[in-house]
């Protein structure tokens, strides 16, 4: 602004700023100058036109007219344009951030909702149809169909996968199969709330496996957060009304398998130029899991998912089929949304959301199935979940580097 003031106070304009210089003759000088722009002097109305333009364009004294004629008059307009552009950009950023926040909130809501539906429908099916391997294969089959449709209609870009990548993905698919199979086995044996209480011990397995195979030693803060997790699960297990050892160990094996998948993905998919995004990797794992599990399900449990067999077993075919398909759709949808959220937030935020999701699933299942829960059992579950939340917060605390 100072440079603009200096440019306006030119030597030519200084005399016009002194009131004592303005006389009767001096006052006509600007008029003669402006008349050269208005009309030639030989016309009769040459004097009246400048006078008329002077009265219309100026309501103030002569010095203000001289200021308005300075060429730097366009600078405030440029400043105004820039200010308007900055304001509009700021409004655009605010609306963009608000849109992203709403989108992220919607994804979290869908993540929780699909989890609730999966656990409720899956539990209803497993209570009457005691074939967890077949149910797992059906879930992978539905996921395979969804992935194929997404790639066919270009809803998500079809990846180009090399043979080396497929070989590296096979171990991930195997532990993915085991993780979901053991979860279904546990849900078929114990209450949904108890299965998810045991699955709250996933951070414990993550820390142990990372230390063993990746050399990532935990900090004291992380170790301290594991204590309430283990203690809460033990307390909840002792007081669980639906407790049985097959259900307990199946949930623990699910924890081991799921965290082994995470460790293997870090250990095997290490080359950036060969890495795949999470959604693509999950899609390939889903297809590969179906291909690997389908023959195993037929060999171990036989062909059970047929109307003829279910009718002979006294089951309502329509209810079993519809709820199985809804559970499978919810199963694939919640994992797909989970990876979409992971692409938008940090792993710590995702872990906190996973903890909240587990709380929502436990509470909703207790209400829906009217599961009897004692005060001590609730306390144990609460302590375990509080430990999971604490773990997700202290995990990002890095140890201080030792001074040389």
C-alpha positions in Angstrom: 0.0 0.0 0.0 2.9 2.4 0.6 4.2 2.0 -2.9 0.7 2.9 -4.2 0.7 6.2 -2.1 4.1 7.1 -3.4 3.1 6.7 -7.0 0.0 8.9 -6.6 1.9 11.8 -5.1 3.7 12.7 -8.3 5.4 16.1 -8.8 2.7 17.1 -11.3 -0.1 16.8 -8.8 1.5 18.6 -5.9 0.5 22.2 -7.1 -3.1 21.1 -7.5 -3.1 20.2 -3.8 -2.4 23.7 -2.6 -5.6 25.7 -2.1 -3.9 29.1 -2.5 -3.1 28.3 -6.2 -6.8 27.9 -7.2 -8.1 31.1 -8.8 -10.7 31.9 -11.3 -8.4 31.2 -14.2 -6.8 28.2 -12.7 -10.1 26.5 -12.2 -10.8 26.4 -16.0 -7.5 24.8 -16.9 -8.7 21.2 -16.2 -11.8 22.0 -18.2 -9.8 22.9 -21.3 -7.8 19.8 -21.0 -10.9 17.5 -20.7 -12.6 19.4 -23.6 -10.0 18.1 -26.0 -11.3 14.6 -25.2 -15.0 15.6 -25.5 -15.4 17.6 -28.7 -13.5 20.0 -31.1 -13.6 23.7 -30.1 -15.2 24.9 -33.4 -18.7 23.6 -32.3 -21.0 25.9 -30.4 -21.6 23.3 -27.7 -17.9 22.6 -27.1 -17.9 24.5 -23.9 -21.2 23.2 -22.6 -20.3 19.6 -23.1 -17.2 19.7 -20.9 -19.1 21.6 -18.3 -21.9 19.1 -18.4 -19.5 16.2 -18.1 -17.8 17.9 -15.3 -20.9 18.3 -13.3 -22.0 14.8 -13.9 -18.7 13.1 -13.1 -17.7 15.1 -10.0 -19.5 16.0 -6.9 -16.4 17.0 -5.0 -13.7 19.6 -5.3 -11.0 19.8 -8.0 -8.2 18.0 -6.1 -10.4 14.8 -5.8 -10.9 15.0 -9.6 -7.2 15.1 -10.1 -6.7 12.0 -7.9 -9.3 10.1 -10.0 -7.3 10.8 -13.2 -4.2 9.1 -12.0 -3.4 5.9 -14.1 -2.9 3.8 -10.9 -6.6 3.9 -10.5 -6.9 0.2 -11.6 -4.8 -1.2 -8.8 -7.7 -1.3 -6.2 -9.7 -3.2 -8.8 -7.0 -5.9 -9.1 -6.8 -6.1 -5.3 -10.6 -6.5 -5.2 -10.5 -9.3 -7.8 -7.7 -11.1 -5.9 -9.6 -10.7 -2.6 -12.8 -12.1 -4.2 -10.9 -15.0 -5.7 -9.3 -15.7 -2.4 -12.6 -15.6 -0.6 -14.2 -17.9 -3.2 -11.2 -20.3 -2.9 -11.6 -20.3 0.9 -15.3 -21.1 0.5 -14.5 -23.8 -1.9 -12.0 -25.4 0.5 -14.5 -25.2 3.3 -17.2 -26.8 1.2 -14.7 -29.4 0.0 -13.6 -30.3 3.5 -17.2 -30.5 4.7 -18.0 -32.8 1.8 -15.1 -35.1 2.6 -16.1 -35.1 6.3 -19.7 -36.1 5.4 -18.4 -38.7 3.0 -16.1 -40.2 5.7 -18.9 -40.2 8.3 -21.2 -42.0 5.8 -18.5 -44.6 5.2 -18.0 -45.2 9.0 -21.8 -45.5 9.4 -22.0 -48.1 6.6 -19.0 -49.9 8.1 -20.8 -50.3 11.4 -24.2 -51.1 9.8 -22.8 -53.8 7.5 -21.0 -55.4 10.5 -24.2 -55.5 12.5 -26.2 -57.1 9.7 -23.4 -59.6 9.0 -23.2 -60.8 12.6 -26.9 -61.0 13.1 -27.7 -62.8 9.9 -24.7 -65.0 10.1 -25.5 -66.1 13.7 -29.1 -66.9 12.7 -27.9 -69.1 9.9 -25.2 -70.9 11.9 -27.6 -71.7 14.7 -29.6 -73.9 12.4 -27.2 -74.8 9.6 -24.1 -76.2 11.3 -21.7 -76.2 8.4 -19.2 -73.3 8.8 -17.0 -74.4 6.0 -19.9 -74.3 3.5 -21.1 -70.9 4.9 -17.6 -69.5 4.5 -17.4 -70.8 0.9 -20.7 -69.2 0.1 -19.5 -65.9 1.5 -16.4 -66.0 -0.7 -18.5 -67.0 -3.7 -20.8 -64.0 -3.3 -17.7 -61.8 -2.9 -16.2 -63.2 -6.0 -19.4 -62.4 -8.0 -19.3 -58.8 -6.7 -15.7 -58.3 -7.6 -16.2 -59.8 -11.1 -19.1 -57.4 -11.7 -17.1 -54.4 -10.5 -14.3 -55.3 -12.9 -16.6 -56.1 -15.8 -18.5 -52.8 -15.6 -15.4 -50.8 -14.8 -16.7 -49.8 -11.4 -13.2 -50.5 -10.2 -10.1 -50.8 -12.4 -9.2 -54.4 -13.2 -5.6 -55.0 -12.1 -2.8 -56.5 -14.1 -1.3 -59.1 -11.8 1.9 -61.0 -12.5 2.6 -64.6 -11.6 5.0 -63.6 -8.9 2.3 -61.5 -7.3 -0.2 -64.3 -7.3 2.4 -66.6 -5.7 2.9 -64.0 -3.0 -0.8 -63.6 -2.4 -1.5 -67.3 -1.9 -0.3 -67.4 1.7 -2.4 -64.3 2.4 -5.5 -66.0 0.9 -4.8 -69.1 3.1 -4.7 -67.2 6.4 -7.7 -65.1 5.2 -9.7 -68.3 4.8 -8.7 -69.5 8.2 -9.5 -66.2 9.9 -13.1 -66.1 8.5 -13.6 -69.9 8.9 -12.6 -69.8 12.6 -14.8 -66.7 13.1 -17.8 -68.6 11.7 -17.0 -71.6 13.9 -16.9 -69.4 17.0 -20.2 -67.6 16.1 -21.8 -71.0 15.7 -20.7 -72.1 19.2 -21.0 -69.0 21.4 -22.8 -65.7 21.6 -21.9 -62.9 19.1 -20.9 -60.6 22.0 -18.5 -63.2 23.4 -16.9 -63.9 20.1 -16.2 -60.2 19.6 -14.9 -59.8 23.1 -12.3 -62.5 22.5 -11.5 -60.9 19.1 -10.6 -57.8 21.0 -7.3 -59.6 21.7 -6.2 -59.0 18.1 -3.7 -56.3 19.2 -2.0 -58.9 21.5 -1.4 -61.2 18.6 -0.3 -58.3 16.4 2.4 -57.2 18.8 3.7 -60.8 19.4 3.8 -61.7 15.7 5.3 -58.4 14.7 8.1 -58.9 17.2 8.7 -62.4 16.1 8.7 -62.0 12.3 9.3 -58.3 11.6 11.6 -57.4 14.5 9.2 -54.6 15.6 9.7 -54.5 19.4 6.8 -52.8 21.2 7.2 -49.8 23.5 6.4 -49.9 27.2 3.2 -47.9 26.4 2.0 -50.6 24.0 2.9 -53.4 26.5 1.0 -51.6 29.2 -2.1 -51.2 27.0 -2.2 -55.0 26.4 -2.7 -55.7 30.1 -6.3 -54.5 30.3 -7.0 -56.2 27.0 -5.9 -59.6 28.3 -7.4 -59.1 31.8 -10.7 -57.9 30.4 -11.0 -60.9 28.1 -10.2 -63.3 30.9 -12.7 -61.7 33.2 -15.4 -61.8 30.5 -14.6 -65.4 29.7 -14.9 -66.6 33.3 -18.4 -65.1 33.6 -19.7 -65.8 30.1 -23.0 -67.7 30.1 -22.5 -69.2 26.6 -18.8 -70.2 27.2 -17.5 -73.3 25.7 -13.9 -74.2 24.7 -14.5 -74.8 21.0 -16.0 -71.4 20.6 -13.3 -69.8 22.7 -10.4 -71.4 20.8 -12.0 -70.8 17.5 -12.1 -67.1 18.2 -8.5 -67.1 19.4 -7.4 -69.0 16.3 -9.3 -66.3 14.2 -7.2 -63.6 15.9 -4.0 -65.5 15.2 -4.9 -66.0 11.5 -6.1 -62.4 10.9 -3.0 -60.9 12.4 -0.8 -63.4 10.5 -2.3 -62.1 7.3 -1.4 -58.5 8.3 2.2 -59.5 9.1 2.5 -61.6 5.9 1.2 -58.7 3.8 4.0 -56.5 5.3 6.6 -59.1 4.8 5.7 -60.3 1.3 4.3 -57.3 -0.4 7.4 -55.1 0.2 8.3 -53.9 -3.4 6.5 -50.6 -4.1 6.6 -51.2 -7.8 4.8 -54.5 -7.4 2.5 -53.4 -4.6 -1.3 -53.4 -5.0 -3.8 -51.1 -3.3 -5.8 -52.5 -0.5 -9.1 -52.9 -2.3 -7.4 -54.6 -5.3 -5.5 -56.9 -3.0 -8.6 -57.8 -1.0 -10.5 -58.5 -4.2 -7.9 -60.9 -5.5 -7.7 -62.6 -2.0 -11.5 -63.0 -2.1 -11.4 -64.8 -5.5 -8.5 -66.9 -4.5 -10.1 -67.8 -1.2 -13.2 -69.1 -3.0 -11.2 -71.1 -5.5 -9.2 -72.7 -2.6 -12.0 -73.3 -0.1 -14.8 -74.5 -2.4 -13.3 -78.0 -3.0 -12.4 -78.3 0.7 -16.0 -77.5 1.7 -17.3 -80.2 -0.6 -14.7 -82.7 0.6 -15.2 -82.0 4.3 -19.0 -81.3 4.6 -20.4 -82.5 1.3 -22.9 -80.6 -0.9 -25.2 -79.3 1.8 -26.3 -76.0 0.5 -29.1 -77.4 -1.6 -32.9 -77.0 -1.2 -33.3 -80.8 -1.2 -30.9 -81.3 1.8 -32.3 -78.3 3.7 -35.8 -79.5 3.3 -34.8 -83.0 4.5 -33.2 -81.4 7.5 -36.5 -79.6 8.4 -35.2 -76.1 7.6 -37.0 -73.2 6.1 -35.2 -73.1 2.7 -36.2 -69.6 1.9 -35.1 -68.1 5.2 -31.8 -69.9 5.3 -30.9 -69.0 1.7 -32.0 -65.3 2.0 -30.2 -64.8 5.3 -27.1 -66.6 4.0 -26.9 -64.3 1.0 -27.6 -61.2 3.1 -24.8 -62.2 5.5 -22.5 -62.8 2.6 -23.3 -59.4 1.0 -22.8 -57.7 4.3 -19.5 -59.6 4.9 -18.0 -58.4 1.6 -19.5 -54.9 1.9 -18.1 -54.2 5.3 -14.6 -55.3 4.4 -14.7 -53.3 1.2 -15.9 -50.2 3.1 -13.2 -50.8 5.7 -10.5 -50.6 3.0 -12.1 -47.5 1.6 -11.9 -45.9 5.0 -8.3 -47.0 5.4 -7.4 -45.1 2.1 -8.8 -41.9 3.6 -7.5 -41.9 7.2 -4.4 -42.9 9.2 -4.0 -46.5 10.5 -4.4 -45.1 14.1 -7.8 -43.5 13.2 -8.9 -46.8 11.5 -7.9 -48.7 14.6 -10.0 -46.4 16.8 -12.9 -46.9 14.4 -12.5 -50.6 14.6 -12.7 -50.5 18.4 -15.9 -48.4 18.2 -17.3 -50.8 15.6 -16.7 -53.8 18.0 -18.6 -51.9 20.7 -21.5 -51.3 18.4 -21.6 -54.9 17.3 -21.5 -56.2 20.9 -24.2 -53.9 22.1 -26.5 -54.5 19.1 -26.1 -58.3 19.3 -26.9 -58.3 23.0 -30.1 -56.3 22.4 -31.2 -58.3 19.3 -30.6 -61.8 20.7 -31.4 -60.8 24.3 -28.1 -62.3 25.5 -27.9 -62.6 29.3 -25.0 -60.5 30.4 -23.9 -60.2 34.1 -22.4 -57.1 35.6 -18.9 -58.8 35.9 -19.1 -59.9 32.3 -20.0 -56.4 31.1 -17.1 -55.0 33.2 -14.6 -57.5 31.7 -15.8 -56.6 28.1 -15.6 -52.9 28.9 -12.0 -53.2 30.3 -10.9 -55.2 27.2 -12.4 -52.7 24.8 -10.9 -49.8 26.8 -7.5 -51.5 26.5 -8.0 -51.8 22.7 -8.8 -48.1 22.5 -5.7 -47.3 24.6 -3.6 -49.5 22.4 -4.8 -47.6 19.3 -3.7 -44.3 20.9 -0.3 -45.3 22.3 0.7 -47.3 19.2 1.9 -44.2 17.5 4.2 -43.2 20.4 7.7 -43.9 19.1 10.6 -44.5 21.5 13.1 -41.7 21.8 16.3 -42.2 19.9 19.3 -42.7 22.1 21.9 -39.9 21.9 25.2 -41.0 20.4 
